[in-house]
Every structure is written in C-alpha cells, then in structure tokens.
Amino acid sequence: MDLRSLDHYVSLTPIGPWGTQSLAAWIQTGIIVFLSTAPPEVYISARPFKDNLKLSCLATGFHPKEITMNIRRDGHLVDRDDGLQSTGVRPSGDGTNQIKMWVMIPGGDTAKYTCEVNHPASNIHVVEDLVG
C-alpha cells in the first residue's frame, strides 16, 4: 500500500490550532525527519551574573540526537566538579534536538574558555572561544 492511499482510509486528523493534516502526511513527515540529518547551530554567550560570568554554549536544530559538547578551560575539560551544568540532549519540538551547557566563572578569571560541539552525523565539528 502506498502511503498516499492511507488518505482514503483515514479521515483528516486535527492538529490543534494549526488546522488539519492527513495521517499519511504525518507518516511521510516522520519518515523524512527520521532519515534526514540536520547540523547543529551553535550559540555562545557570556553574561554577568552577580560577581561571576555565566558562560553558556547552546547547540540547537540538530538531528539525529547523538552529539558531544564540551567546555574547556585553558584546554582542560570543565566537569561537574568545576560547576558545569547541562540540560542534556532534549527535543526542540520540531523534530530536532538541543543541548545547553554552562558554567559560572569567578570575576577576574582570565583563562581561555572554549566550547566544542561534535555532531558526527552531519560531520560538523565546531570550536568557539569563550573569553573569560
């Protein structure tokens, strides 16, 4: 059975405030998202927070969800013992994923901070400097 022929057997399905869409279209969209690869968009930010600087690294819009993200201080991995926090990989709501990591840096710290993102499925490796 062709996916388009599902429309003959299943009535239109409501999609909340967005109107209606057929089951076949939903299945086809799911297959396209499942088979596609989307590279991450990487955003770096450094914002004052009390007497510290909050350094954040965000990767969003990627598929599949397998990704590696690290923050380094002068080339050394920052970890939980250093105060690193992460959302973990989570869905963005549009079939792609996102992850965010951040760490608080004491005022006056002049070390070089780097955000690294590696998304093997899209062959993307991003290294961005966060200046502390």
C-alpha positions as CSV (number, residue, x, y, z in Angstrom):
1,M,0.0,0.0,0.0
2,D,1.3,3.4,-1.0
3,L,1.4,6.0,1.9
4,R,-0.7,8.4,-0.2
5,S,-3.5,5.8,-0.3
6,L,-3.8,6.0,3.5
7,D,-5.8,9.2,3.0
8,H,-8.6,7.1,1.5
9,Y,-8.9,5.0,4.7
10,V,-8.3,7.6,7.4
11,S,-10.1,10.9,7.9
12,L,-8.3,14.1,8.4
13,T,-6.7,14.4,11.9
14,P,-6.9,17.7,13.8
15,I,-3.6,19.3,14.8
16,G,-4.7,21.8,17.4
17,P,-4.8,25.4,16.2
18,W,-2.8,24.6,13.1
19,G,-5.7,23.1,11.2
20,T,-5.8,19.5,9.8
21,Q,-3.4,17.2,8.2
22,S,-3.8,13.7,6.9
23,L,-2.3,10.7,8.6
24,A,-0.3,9.9,5.5
25,A,1.3,13.3,5.6
26,W,2.2,12.8,9.3
27,I,3.8,9.5,8.5
28,Q,5.7,10.9,5.5
29,T,6.9,13.9,7.6
30,G,8.1,11.5,10.3
31,I,9.9,9.3,7.8
32,I,11.6,12.4,6.3
33,V,12.7,13.7,9.7
34,F,13.8,10.2,10.8
35,L,16.0,9.8,7.7
36,S,17.3,13.3,7.5
37,T,20.4,14.8,9.0
38,A,20.4,18.4,10.3
39,P,23.6,20.1,11.6
40,P,23.6,22.0,14.8
41,E,23.6,25.8,15.1
42,V,25.9,26.8,17.9
43,Y,25.5,29.8,20.1
44,I,28.0,31.1,22.7
45,S,27.2,33.6,25.4
46,A,28.9,35.2,28.3
47,R,26.7,37.2,30.7
48,P,27.4,38.8,34.1
49,F,25.7,37.0,37.0
50,K,26.3,38.5,40.4
51,D,30.1,38.7,40.8
52,N,30.6,36.0,38.2
53,L,30.3,35.5,34.5
54,K,27.9,32.8,33.2
55,L,29.5,31.1,30.1
56,S,26.9,29.2,28.0
57,C,27.1,27.0,25.0
58,L,23.9,26.0,23.1
59,A,23.6,23.7,20.1
60,T,20.1,23.5,18.6
61,G,18.4,22.3,15.5
62,F,20.3,19.1,15.1
63,H,19.2,15.6,14.1
64,P,19.9,12.8,14.9
65,K,20.4,13.4,18.6
66,E,23.9,11.9,19.0
67,I,26.2,14.9,19.8
68,T,29.2,15.7,22.0
69,M,29.5,19.0,23.7
70,N,32.4,20.1,26.0
71,I,33.6,23.3,27.7
72,R,37.3,23.6,28.2
73,R,39.3,26.0,30.4
74,D,42.8,26.5,29.1
75,G,42.5,23.3,27.1
76,H,41.3,21.2,30.1
77,L,37.8,19.7,30.3
78,V,35.5,21.5,32.6
79,D,33.3,19.0,34.5
80,R,30.7,18.8,37.3
81,D,33.4,19.3,39.9
82,D,34.1,22.7,38.3
83,G,30.4,23.6,38.4
84,L,29.5,22.6,34.8
85,Q,25.8,22.1,34.3
86,S,23.9,20.7,31.3
87,T,20.3,20.3,30.1
88,G,21.3,17.1,28.4
89,V,20.0,16.4,24.9
90,R,16.3,17.1,24.6
91,P,13.8,17.6,21.8
92,S,13.2,21.1,20.4
93,G,9.6,20.3,19.4
94,D,10.2,20.4,15.7
95,G,11.8,17.0,15.1
96,T,15.3,18.3,16.0
97,N,17.2,18.5,19.3
98,Q,19.1,20.9,21.5
99,I,21.6,20.8,24.3
100,K,22.9,23.6,26.6
101,M,25.9,23.6,28.9
102,W,27.0,26.4,31.2
103,V,29.5,27.2,34.0
104,M,29.9,30.1,36.3
105,I,33.4,31.8,36.1
106,P,34.7,33.8,39.1
107,G,35.2,37.5,38.3
108,G,38.8,38.3,37.3
109,D,39.4,34.8,35.8
110,T,41.4,35.4,32.6
111,A,41.6,31.8,31.4
112,K,40.7,30.9,27.8
113,Y,37.4,29.0,27.7
114,T,36.3,27.0,24.6
115,C,33.1,25.4,23.6
116,E,33.4,22.3,21.4
117,V,30.5,20.7,19.6
118,N,30.8,17.5,17.6
119,H,27.9,16.1,15.6
120,P,29.2,13.0,13.7
121,A,26.0,12.5,11.6
122,S,26.4,15.9,9.9
123,N,30.3,15.8,10.0
124,I,30.2,19.1,12.0
125,H,32.9,20.0,14.5
126,V,32.7,23.5,15.9
127,V,35.2,25.1,18.3
128,E,34.3,28.5,19.6
129,D,36.3,30.6,22.1
130,L,34.6,32.0,25.2
131,V,36.8,34.6,26.7
132,G,36.6,34.7,30.5
